[in-house]
Amino acid sequence: MEPPPACNLPAADQRKRLAWIHELNSTALRDYRRERRAIELRYDASAVDLVRTFVRGERNCCPFLGFTVEENGDAVVVRIEVPDDLRHTADELFAPYTAS
């Protein structure tokens, strides 16, 4: 089994990015739901600008993942999908989005 694709960021920038995501999640992530090849992250609506920044950054560093954003009044839902050919790496790829 081959390893998952790597983040496009240099190691130091990747550490900063993960710390930023952790901070966002500790303040605004309300819930998440995991499926086989996807994860849905539900953020408080008050964090919409930060969530948009999060998705924009992730699209740049992880272009092999699919991102969609839906705003529905009280929440901002981010859906991240792993391509079918990378489904065996989904746990590893999603870990940064749910780490405490």
PDB file as gemmi writes it, atoms N, CA and C in Angstrom:
CRYST1    1.000    1.000    1.000  90.00  90.00  90.00 P 1                      
ATOM      1  N   MET A   1       0.846  -1.176   0.000  1.00  0.00           N  
ATOM      2  CA  MET A   1       0.000   0.000   0.000  1.00  0.00           C  
ATOM      3  C   MET A   1       0.892   1.240   0.000  1.00  0.00           C  
ATOM      4  N   GLU A   2       0.619   2.168  -0.894  1.00  0.00           N  
ATOM      5  CA  GLU A   2       1.435   3.364  -0.952  1.00  0.00           C  
ATOM      6  C   GLU A   2       0.927   4.405   0.038  1.00  0.00           C  
ATOM      7  N   PRO A   3       1.845   5.287   0.505  1.00  0.00           N  
ATOM      8  CA  PRO A   3       1.430   6.297   1.478  1.00  0.00           C  
ATOM      9  C   PRO A   3       0.506   7.325   0.840  1.00  0.00           C  
ATOM     10  N   PRO A   4      -0.240   8.049   1.676  1.00  0.00           N  
ATOM     11  CA  PRO A   4      -1.121   9.076   1.125  1.00  0.00           C  
ATOM     12  C   PRO A   4      -0.303  10.214   0.533  1.00  0.00           C  
ATOM     13  N   PRO A   5      -0.907  10.967  -0.361  1.00  0.00           N  
ATOM     14  CA  PRO A   5      -0.201  12.126  -0.906  1.00  0.00           C  
ATOM     15  C   PRO A   5       0.180  13.067   0.226  1.00  0.00           C  
ATOM     16  N   ALA A   6       1.251  13.760   0.050  1.00  0.00           N  
ATOM     17  CA  ALA A   6       1.735  14.662   1.084  1.00  0.00           C  
ATOM     18  C   ALA A   6       1.174  16.065   0.887  1.00  0.00           C  
ATOM     19  N   CYS A   7       1.137  16.777   1.964  1.00  0.00           N  
ATOM     20  CA  CYS A   7       0.764  18.188   1.942  1.00  0.00           C  
ATOM     21  C   CYS A   7       1.784  18.943   1.104  1.00  0.00           C  
ATOM     22  N   ASN A   8       1.343  19.952   0.398  1.00  0.00           N  
ATOM     23  CA  ASN A   8       2.224  20.760  -0.429  1.00  0.00           C  
ATOM     24  C   ASN A   8       3.049  21.763   0.367  1.00  0.00           C  
ATOM     25  N   LEU A   9       2.795  21.910   1.649  1.00  0.00           N  
ATOM     26  CA  LEU A   9       3.490  22.901   2.457  1.00  0.00           C  
ATOM     27  C   LEU A   9       4.822  22.376   2.975  1.00  0.00           C  
ATOM     28  N   PRO A  10       5.816  23.264   3.145  1.00  0.00           N  
ATOM     29  CA  PRO A  10       7.046  22.868   3.837  1.00  0.00           C  
ATOM     30  C   PRO A  10       6.704  22.458   5.271  1.00  0.00           C  
ATOM     31  N   ALA A  11       7.553  21.644   5.888  1.00  0.00           N  
ATOM     32  CA  ALA A  11       7.271  21.080   7.207  1.00  0.00           C  
ATOM     33  C   ALA A  11       6.928  22.141   8.257  1.00  0.00           C  
ATOM     34  N   ALA A  12       7.688  23.226   8.313  1.00  0.00           N  
ATOM     35  CA  ALA A  12       7.424  24.264   9.316  1.00  0.00           C  
ATOM     36  C   ALA A  12       6.059  24.908   9.080  1.00  0.00           C  
ATOM     37  N   ASP A  13       5.729  25.173   7.830  1.00  0.00           N  
ATOM     38  CA  ASP A  13       4.427  25.752   7.515  1.00  0.00           C  
ATOM     39  C   ASP A  13       3.297  24.772   7.802  1.00  0.00           C  
ATOM     40  N   GLN A  14       3.563  23.504   7.571  1.00  0.00           N  
ATOM     41  CA  GLN A  14       2.543  22.487   7.853  1.00  0.00           C  
ATOM     42  C   GLN A  14       2.252  22.432   9.349  1.00  0.00           C  
ATOM     43  N   ARG A  15       3.269  22.503  10.183  1.00  0.00           N  
ATOM     44  CA  ARG A  15       3.052  22.506  11.638  1.00  0.00           C  
ATOM     45  C   ARG A  15       2.216  23.714  12.064  1.00  0.00           C  
ATOM     46  N   LYS A  16       2.518  24.883  11.489  1.00  0.00           N  
ATOM     47  CA  LYS A  16       1.740  26.090  11.799  1.00  0.00           C  
ATOM     48  C   LYS A  16       0.292  25.918  11.341  1.00  0.00           C  
ATOM     49  N   ARG A  17       0.134  25.339  10.176  1.00  0.00           N  
ATOM     50  CA  ARG A  17      -1.210  25.125   9.623  1.00  0.00           C  
ATOM     51  C   ARG A  17      -2.017  24.197  10.520  1.00  0.00           C  
ATOM     52  N   LEU A  18      -1.411  23.112  10.954  1.00  0.00           N  
ATOM     53  CA  LEU A  18      -2.101  22.167  11.837  1.00  0.00           C  
ATOM     54  C   LEU A  18      -2.455  22.814  13.175  1.00  0.00           C  
ATOM     55  N   ALA A  19      -1.572  23.656  13.687  1.00  0.00           N  
ATOM     56  CA  ALA A  19      -1.864  24.364  14.937  1.00  0.00           C  
ATOM     57  C   ALA A  19      -3.030  25.324  14.737  1.00  0.00           C  
ATOM     58  N   TRP A  20      -3.084  25.984  13.578  1.00  0.00           N  
ATOM     59  CA  TRP A  20      -4.176  26.905  13.267  1.00  0.00           C  
ATOM     60  C   TRP A  20      -5.499  26.137  13.189  1.00  0.00           C  
ATOM     61  N   ILE A  21      -5.481  24.987  12.526  1.00  0.00           N  
ATOM     62  CA  ILE A  21      -6.694  24.163  12.419  1.00  0.00           C  
ATOM     63  C   ILE A  21      -7.135  23.695  13.801  1.00  0.00           C  
ATOM     64  N   HIS A  22      -6.182  23.294  14.615  1.00  0.00           N  
ATOM     65  CA  HIS A  22      -6.509  22.857  15.980  1.00  0.00           C  
ATOM     66  C   HIS A  22      -7.181  23.996  16.753  1.00  0.00           C  
ATOM     67  N   GLU A  23      -6.663  25.207  16.627  1.00  0.00           N  
ATOM     68  CA  GLU A  23      -7.251  26.362  17.312  1.00  0.00           C  
ATOM     69  C   GLU A  23      -8.667  26.634  16.801  1.00  0.00           C  
ATOM     70  N   LEU A  24      -8.847  26.603  15.486  1.00  0.00           N  
ATOM     71  CA  LEU A  24     -10.182  26.783  14.912  1.00  0.00           C  
ATOM     72  C   LEU A  24     -11.140  25.740  15.465  1.00  0.00           C  
ATOM     73  N   ASN A  25     -10.717  24.491  15.459  1.00  0.00           N  
ATOM     74  CA  ASN A  25     -11.587  23.417  15.926  1.00  0.00           C  
ATOM     75  C   ASN A  25     -11.886  23.518  17.415  1.00  0.00           C  
ATOM     76  N   SER A  26     -10.914  23.956  18.196  1.00  0.00           N  
ATOM     77  CA  SER A  26     -11.152  24.039  19.643  1.00  0.00           C  
ATOM     78  C   SER A  26     -12.138  25.148  19.992  1.00  0.00           C  
ATOM     79  N   THR A  27     -12.275  26.138  19.115  1.00  0.00           N  
ATOM     80  CA  THR A  27     -13.192  27.235  19.406  1.00  0.00           C  
ATOM     81  C   THR A  27     -14.504  27.177  18.632  1.00  0.00           C  
ATOM     82  N   ALA A  28     -14.493  26.563  17.446  1.00  0.00           N  
ATOM     83  CA  ALA A  28     -15.685  26.676  16.592  1.00  0.00           C  
ATOM     84  C   ALA A  28     -16.278  25.348  16.114  1.00  0.00           C  
ATOM     85  N   LEU A  29     -15.525  24.255  16.174  1.00  0.00           N  
ATOM     86  CA  LEU A  29     -16.059  22.976  15.702  1.00  0.00           C  
ATOM     87  C   LEU A  29     -17.107  22.473  16.688  1.00  0.00           C  
ATOM     88  N   ARG A  30     -18.302  22.220  16.181  1.00  0.00           N  
ATOM     89  CA  ARG A  30     -19.400  21.758  17.030  1.00  0.00           C  
ATOM     90  C   ARG A  30     -19.590  20.251  16.965  1.00  0.00           C  
ATOM     91  N   ASP A  31     -19.305  19.694  15.814  1.00  0.00           N  
ATOM     92  CA  ASP A  31     -19.535  18.263  15.637  1.00  0.00           C  
ATOM     93  C   ASP A  31     -18.887  17.836  14.329  1.00  0.00           C  
ATOM     94  N   TYR A  32     -18.673  16.542  14.206  1.00  0.00           N  
ATOM     95  CA  TYR A  32     -18.259  16.014  12.914  1.00  0.00           C  
ATOM     96  C   TYR A  32     -18.855  14.638  12.724  1.00  0.00           C  
ATOM     97  N   ARG A  33     -18.985  14.279  11.463  1.00  0.00           N  
ATOM     98  CA  ARG A  33     -19.542  12.971  11.107  1.00  0.00           C  
ATOM     99  C   ARG A  33     -18.627  12.376  10.053  1.00  0.00           C  
ATOM    100  N   ARG A  34     -18.230  11.151  10.281  1.00  0.00           N  
ATOM    101  CA  ARG A  34     -17.304  10.475   9.387  1.00  0.00           C  
ATOM    102  C   ARG A  34     -18.037   9.415   8.578  1.00  0.00           C  
ATOM    103  N   GLU A  35     -17.747   9.381   7.304  1.00  0.00           N  
ATOM    104  CA  GLU A  35     -18.218   8.338   6.407  1.00  0.00           C  
ATOM    105  C   GLU A  35     -16.982   7.627   5.861  1.00  0.00           C  
ATOM    106  N   ARG A  36     -17.190   6.699   4.997  1.00  0.00           N  
ATOM    107  CA  ARG A  36     -16.067   5.929   4.475  1.00  0.00           C  
ATOM    108  C   ARG A  36     -15.004   6.797   3.799  1.00  0.00           C  
ATOM    109  N   ARG A  37     -15.419   7.616   2.829  1.00  0.00           N  
ATOM    110  CA  ARG A  37     -14.475   8.442   2.082  1.00  0.00           C  
ATOM    111  C   ARG A  37     -14.672   9.926   2.324  1.00  0.00           C  
ATOM    112  N   ALA A  38     -15.451  10.272   3.336  1.00  0.00           N  
ATOM    113  CA  ALA A  38     -15.739  11.691   3.569  1.00  0.00           C  
ATOM    114  C   ALA A  38     -15.874  11.971   5.060  1.00  0.00           C  
ATOM    115  N   ILE A  39     -15.710  13.230   5.349  1.00  0.00           N  
ATOM    116  CA  ILE A  39     -15.947  13.709   6.704  1.00  0.00           C  
ATOM    117  C   ILE A  39     -16.695  15.032   6.584  1.00  0.00           C  
ATOM    118  N   GLU A  40     -17.651  15.247   7.462  1.00  0.00           N  
ATOM    119  CA  GLU A  40     -18.356  16.519   7.530  1.00  0.00           C  
ATOM    120  C   GLU A  40     -18.032  17.178   8.862  1.00  0.00           C  
ATOM    121  N   LEU A  41     -17.535  18.384   8.775  1.00  0.00           N  
ATOM    122  CA  LEU A  41     -17.185  19.167   9.947  1.00  0.00           C  
ATOM    123  C   LEU A  41     -18.227  20.263  10.095  1.00  0.00           C  
ATOM    124  N   ARG A  42     -18.860  20.341  11.251  1.00  0.00           N  
ATOM    125  CA  ARG A  42     -19.916  21.330  11.488  1.00  0.00           C  
ATOM    126  C   ARG A  42     -19.365  22.394  12.442  1.00  0.00           C  
ATOM    127  N   TYR A  43     -19.249  23.620  11.907  1.00  0.00           N  
ATOM    128  CA  TYR A  43     -18.722  24.750  12.670  1.00  0.00           C  
ATOM    129  C   TYR A  43     -19.829  25.714  13.037  1.00  0.00           C  
ATOM    130  N   ASP A  44     -19.623  26.431  14.132  1.00  0.00           N  
ATOM    131  CA  ASP A  44     -20.542  27.480  14.523  1.00  0.00           C  
ATOM    132  C   ASP A  44     -20.566  28.542  13.422  1.00  0.00           C  
ATOM    133  N   ALA A  45     -21.750  29.048  13.117  1.00  0.00           N  
ATOM    134  CA  ALA A  45     -21.920  30.029  12.040  1.00  0.00           C  
ATOM    135  C   ALA A  45     -21.113  31.305  12.274  1.00  0.00           C  
ATOM    136  N   SER A  46     -20.836  31.627  13.516  1.00  0.00           N  
ATOM    137  CA  SER A  46     -20.069  32.843  13.810  1.00  0.00           C  
ATOM    138  C   SER A  46     -18.634  32.768  13.293  1.00  0.00           C  
ATOM    139  N   ALA A  47     -18.172  31.584  12.964  1.00  0.00           N  
ATOM    140  CA  ALA A  47     -16.800  31.392  12.481  1.00  0.00           C  
ATOM    141  C   ALA A  47     -16.720  31.288  10.963  1.00  0.00           C  
ATOM    142  N   VAL A  48     -17.746  31.733  10.257  1.00  0.00           N  
ATOM    143  CA  VAL A  48     -17.822  31.540   8.816  1.00  0.00           C  
ATOM    144  C   VAL A  48     -16.586  32.070   8.084  1.00  0.00           C  
ATOM    145  N   ASP A  49     -16.088  33.236   8.460  1.00  0.00           N  
ATOM    146  CA  ASP A  49     -14.916  33.783   7.767  1.00  0.00           C  
ATOM    147  C   ASP A  49     -13.673  32.923   7.997  1.00  0.00           C  
ATOM    148  N   LEU A  50     -13.503  32.455   9.218  1.00  0.00           N  
ATOM    149  CA  LEU A  50     -12.372  31.572   9.517  1.00  0.00           C  
ATOM    150  C   LEU A  50     -12.505  30.239   8.788  1.00  0.00           C  
ATOM    151  N   VAL A  51     -13.716  29.729   8.702  1.00  0.00           N  
ATOM    152  CA  VAL A  51     -13.945  28.469   8.001  1.00  0.00           C  
ATOM    153  C   VAL A  51     -13.636  28.631   6.514  1.00  0.00           C  
ATOM    154  N   ARG A  52     -14.025  29.733   5.939  1.00  0.00           N  
ATOM    155  CA  ARG A  52     -13.685  29.980   4.528  1.00  0.00           C  
ATOM    156  C   ARG A  52     -12.174  30.047   4.333  1.00  0.00           C  
ATOM    157  N   THR A  53     -11.478  30.700   5.266  1.00  0.00           N  
ATOM    158  CA  THR A  53     -10.013  30.773   5.215  1.00  0.00           C  
ATOM    159  C   THR A  53      -9.418  29.375   5.332  1.00  0.00           C  
ATOM    160  N   PHE A  54      -9.968  28.582   6.229  1.00  0.00           N  
ATOM    161  CA  PHE A  54      -9.532  27.192   6.420  1.00  0.00           C  
ATOM    162  C   PHE A  54      -9.654  26.409   5.115  1.00  0.00           C  
ATOM    163  N   VAL A  55     -10.804  26.467   4.484  1.00  0.00           N  
ATOM    164  CA  VAL A  55     -11.043  25.697   3.254  1.00  0.00           C  
ATOM    165  C   VAL A  55     -10.141  26.190   2.126  1.00  0.00           C  
ATOM    166  N   ARG A  56      -9.998  27.495   2.010  1.00  0.00           N  
ATOM    167  CA  ARG A  56      -9.128  28.053   0.968  1.00  0.00           C  
ATOM    168  C   ARG A  56      -7.695  27.526   1.140  1.00  0.00           C  
ATOM    169  N   GLY A  57      -7.206  27.529   2.364  1.00  0.00           N  
ATOM    170  CA  GLY A  57      -5.855  27.032   2.639  1.00  0.00           C  
ATOM    171  C   GLY A  57      -5.713  25.548   2.366  1.00  0.00           C  
ATOM    172  N   GLU A  58      -6.715  24.783   2.757  1.00  0.00           N  
ATOM    173  CA  GLU A  58      -6.655  23.336   2.540  1.00  0.00           C  
ATOM    174  C   GLU A  58      -6.739  22.983   1.065  1.00  0.00           C  
ATOM    175  N   ARG A  59      -7.506  23.720   0.315  1.00  0.00           N  
ATOM    176  CA  ARG A  59      -7.566  23.469  -1.133  1.00  0.00           C  
ATOM    177  C   ARG A  59      -6.201  23.685  -1.778  1.00  0.00           C  
ATOM    178  N   ASN A  60      -5.438  24.654  -1.266  1.00  0.00           N  
ATOM    179  CA  ASN A  60      -4.111  24.920  -1.807  1.00  0.00           C  
ATOM    180  C   ASN A  60      -3.097  23.861  -1.420  1.00  0.00           C  
ATOM    181  N   CYS A  61      -3.127  23.419  -0.172  1.00  0.00           N  
ATOM    182  CA  CYS A  61      -2.099  22.475   0.266  1.00  0.00           C  
ATOM    183  C   CYS A  61      -2.473  21.018   0.017  1.00  0.00           C  
ATOM    184  N   CYS A  62      -3.743  20.734  -0.159  1.00  0.00           N  
ATOM    185  CA  CYS A  62      -4.208  19.358  -0.380  1.00  0.00           C  
ATOM    186  C   CYS A  62      -5.165  19.310  -1.567  1.00  0.00           C  
ATOM    187  N   PRO A  63      -4.683  19.618  -2.761  1.00  0.00           N  
ATOM    188  CA  PRO A  63      -5.579  19.716  -3.914  1.00  0.00           C  
ATOM    189  C   PRO A  63      -6.208  18.396  -4.345  1.00  0.00           C  
ATOM    190  N   PHE A  64      -5.726  17.296  -3.829  1.00  0.00           N  
ATOM    191  CA  PHE A  64      -6.281  15.980  -4.172  1.00  0.00           C  
ATOM    192  C   PHE A  64      -7.555  15.676  -3.394  1.00  0.00           C  
ATOM    193  N   LEU A  65      -7.871  16.482  -2.364  1.00  0.00           N  
ATOM    194  CA  LEU A  65      -9.098  16.314  -1.589  1.00  0.00           C  
ATOM    195  C   LEU A  65     -10.184  17.212  -2.175  1.00  0.00           C  
ATOM    196  N   GLY A  66     -11.439  16.785  -2.042  1.00  0.00           N  
ATOM    197  CA  GLY A  66     -12.567  17.589  -2.493  1.00  0.00           C  
ATOM    198  C   GLY A  66     -13.195  18.306  -1.310  1.00  0.00           C  
ATOM    199  N   PHE A  67     -13.419  19.598  -1.441  1.00  0.00           N  
ATOM    200  CA  PHE A  67     -13.994  20.406  -0.365  1.00  0.00           C  
ATOM    201  C   PHE A  67     -15.270  21.079  -0.839  1.00  0.00           C  
ATOM    202  N   THR A  68     -16.305  20.994  -0.025  1.00  0.00           N  
ATOM    203  CA  THR A  68     -17.514  21.770  -0.256  1.00  0.00           C  
ATOM    204  C   THR A  68     -17.891  22.451   1.050  1.00  0.00           C  
ATOM    205  N   VAL A  69     -18.517  23.604   0.922  1.00  0.00           N  
ATOM    206  CA  VAL A  69     -18.930  24.379   2.096  1.00  0.00           C  
ATOM    207  C   VAL A  69     -20.402  24.729   1.929  1.00  0.00           C  
ATOM    208  N   GLU A  70     -21.142  24.527   3.000  1.00  0.00           N  
ATOM    209  CA  GLU A  70     -22.569  24.861   3.005  1.00  0.00           C  
ATOM    210  C   GLU A  70     -22.869  25.662   4.264  1.00  0.00           C  
ATOM    211  N   GLU A  71     -23.471  26.813   4.074  1.00  0.00           N  
ATOM    212  CA  GLU A  71     -23.903  27.629   5.209  1.00  0.00           C  
ATOM    213  C   GLU A  71     -25.396  27.423   5.378  1.00  0.00           C  
ATOM    214  N   ASN A  72     -25.807  27.063   6.598  1.00  0.00           N  
ATOM    215  CA  ASN A  72     -27.238  26.812   6.806  1.00  0.00           C  
ATOM    216  C   ASN A  72     -27.747  27.440   8.096  1.00  0.00           C  
ATOM    217  N   GLY A  73     -27.604  28.728   8.193  1.00  0.00           N  
ATOM    218  CA  GLY A  73     -28.161  29.459   9.335  1.00  0.00           C  
ATOM    219  C   GLY A  73     -27.314  29.396  10.575  1.00  0.00           C  
ATOM    220  N   ASP A  74     -27.415  28.314  11.317  1.00  0.00           N  
ATOM    221  CA  ASP A  74     -26.697  28.220  12.585  1.00  0.00           C  
ATOM    222  C   ASP A  74     -25.361  27.499  12.479  1.00  0.00           C  
ATOM    223  N   ALA A  75     -24.991  27.035  11.290  1.00  0.00           N  
ATOM    224  CA  ALA A  75     -23.749  26.281  11.142  1.00  0.00           C  
ATOM    225  C   ALA A  75     -23.149  26.464   9.758  1.00  0.00           C  
ATOM    226  N   VAL A  76     -21.868  26.191   9.695  1.00  0.00           N  
ATOM    227  CA  VAL A  76     -21.152  26.110   8.426  1.00  0.00           C  
ATOM    228  C   VAL A  76     -20.631  24.681   8.358  1.00  0.00           C  
ATOM    229  N   VAL A  77     -21.028  23.967   7.317  1.00  0.00           N  
ATOM    230  CA  VAL A  77     -20.654  22.561   7.186  1.00  0.00           C  
ATOM    231  C   VAL A  77     -19.627  22.422   6.070  1.00  0.00           C  
ATOM    232  N   VAL A  78     -18.492  21.851   6.427  1.00  0.00           N  
ATOM    233  CA  VAL A  78     -17.432  21.581   5.457  1.00  0.00           C  
ATOM    234  C   VAL A  78     -17.404  20.085   5.223  1.00  0.00           C  
ATOM    235  N   ARG A  79     -17.525  19.692   3.969  1.00  0.00           N  
ATOM    236  CA  ARG A  79     -17.434  18.278   3.596  1.00  0.00           C  
ATOM    237  C   ARG A  79     -16.124  18.087   2.850  1.00  0.00           C  
ATOM    238  N   ILE A  80     -15.351  17.123   3.316  1.00  0.00           N  
ATOM    239  CA  ILE A  80     -14.068  16.812   2.695  1.00  0.00           C  
ATOM    240  C   ILE A  80     -14.139  15.380   2.199  1.00  0.00           C  
ATOM    241  N   GLU A  81     -13.831  15.188   0.927  1.00  0.00           N  
ATOM    242  CA  GLU A  81     -13.894  13.856   0.330  1.00  0.00           C  
ATOM    243  C   GLU A  81     -12.530  13.430  -0.191  1.00  0.00           C  
ATOM    244  N   VAL A  82     -12.246  12.174   0.029  1.00  0.00           N  
ATOM    245  CA  VAL A  82     -11.031  11.548  -0.477  1.00  0.00           C  
ATOM    246  C   VAL A  82     -11.380  10.851  -1.792  1.00  0.00           C  
ATOM    247  N   PRO A  83     -10.552  11.008  -2.812  1.00  0.00           N  
ATOM    248  CA  PRO A  83     -10.831  10.285  -4.058  1.00  0.00           C  
ATOM    249  C   PRO A  83     -10.860   8.772  -3.811  1.00  0.00           C  
ATOM    250  N   ASP A  84     -11.621   8.078  -4.612  1.00  0.00           N  
ATOM    251  CA  ASP A  84     -11.783   6.638  -4.422  1.00  0.00           C  
ATOM    252  C   ASP A  84     -10.450   5.894  -4.395  1.00  0.00           C  
ATOM    253  N   ASP A  85      -9.506   6.301  -5.232  1.00  0.00           N  
ATOM    254  CA  ASP A  85      -8.225   5.592  -5.278  1.00  0.00           C  
ATOM    255  C   ASP A  85      -7.374   5.829  -4.033  1.00  0.00           C  
ATOM    256  N   LEU A  86      -7.758   6.768  -3.178  1.00  0.00           N  
ATOM    257  CA  LEU A  86      -7.033   7.034  -1.933  1.00  0.00           C  
ATOM    258  C   LEU A  86      -7.847   6.665  -0.701  1.00  0.00           C  
ATOM    259  N   ARG A  87      -8.961   5.968  -0.876  1.00  0.00           N  
ATOM    260  CA  ARG A  87      -9.852   5.668   0.248  1.00  0.00           C  
ATOM    261  C   ARG A  87      -9.146   4.913   1.375  1.00  0.00           C  
ATOM    262  N   HIS A  88      -8.128   4.120   1.037  1.00  0.00           N  
ATOM    263  CA  HIS A  88      -7.402   3.364   2.061  1.00  0.00           C  
ATOM    264  C   HIS A  88      -6.575   4.278   2.976  1.00  0.00           C  
ATOM    265  N   THR A  89      -6.412   5.551   2.608  1.00  0.00           N  
ATOM    266  CA  THR A  89      -5.649   6.492   3.422  1.00  0.00           C  
ATOM    267  C   THR A  89      -6.539   7.501   4.144  1.00  0.00           C  
ATOM    268  N   ALA A  90      -7.842   7.333   4.047  1.00  0.00           N  
ATOM    269  CA  ALA A  90      -8.777   8.320   4.601  1.00  0.00           C  
ATOM    270  C   ALA A  90      -8.548   8.582   6.090  1.00  0.00           C  
ATOM    271  N   ASP A  91      -8.325   7.550   6.886  1.00  0.00           N  
ATOM    272  CA  ASP A  91      -8.114   7.758   8.323  1.00  0.00           C  
ATOM    273  C   ASP A  91      -6.951   8.708   8.563  1.00  0.00           C  
ATOM    274  N   GLU A  92      -5.865   8.468   7.887  1.00  0.00           N  
ATOM    275  CA  GLU A  92      -4.674   9.302   8.054  1.00  0.00           C  
ATOM    276  C   GLU A  92      -4.912  10.729   7.525  1.00  0.00           C  
ATOM    277  N   LEU A  93      -5.578  10.826   6.394  1.00  0.00           N  
ATOM    278  CA  LEU A  93      -5.824  12.141   5.806  1.00  0.00           C  
ATOM    279  C   LEU A  93      -6.787  12.978   6.651  1.00  0.00           C  
ATOM    280  N   PHE A  94      -7.759  12.343   7.298  1.00  0.00           N  
ATOM    281  CA  PHE A  94      -8.744  13.072   8.089  1.00  0.00           C  
ATOM    282  C   PHE A  94      -8.276  13.352   9.513  1.00  0.00           C  
ATOM    283  N   ALA A  95      -7.257  12.681   9.989  1.00  0.00           N  
ATOM    284  CA  ALA A  95      -6.805  12.816  11.369  1.00  0.00           C  
ATOM    285  C   ALA A  95      -6.562  14.280  11.793  1.00  0.00           C  
ATOM    286  N   PRO A  96      -5.911  15.103  10.979  1.00  0.00           N  
ATOM    287  CA  PRO A  96      -5.685  16.491  11.410  1.00  0.00           C  
ATOM    288  C   PRO A  96      -6.971  17.300  11.609  1.00  0.00           C  
ATOM    289  N   TYR A  97      -8.038  16.888  10.981  1.00  0.00           N  
ATOM    290  CA  TYR A  97      -9.285  17.641  11.075  1.00  0.00           C  
ATOM    291  C   TYR A  97     -10.083  17.298  12.324  1.00  0.00           C  
ATOM    292  N   THR A  98      -9.735  16.237  12.999  1.00  0.00           N  
ATOM    293  CA  THR A  98     -10.485  15.834  14.190  1.00  0.00           C  
ATOM    294  C   THR A  98      -9.601  15.664  15.419  1.00  0.00           C  
ATOM    295  N   ALA A  99      -8.311  15.925  15.273  1.00  0.00           N  
ATOM    296  CA  ALA A  99      -7.392  15.780  16.407  1.00  0.00           C  
ATOM    297  C   ALA A  99      -7.758  16.766  17.498  1.00  0.00           C  
ATOM    298  N   SER A 100      -7.659  16.316  18.720  1.00  0.00           N  
ATOM    299  CA  SER A 100      -7.972  17.200  19.860  1.00  0.00           C  
ATOM    300  C   SER A 100      -6.736  17.889  20.367  1.00  0.00           C  
TER     301      SER A 100                                                      
END                                                                             
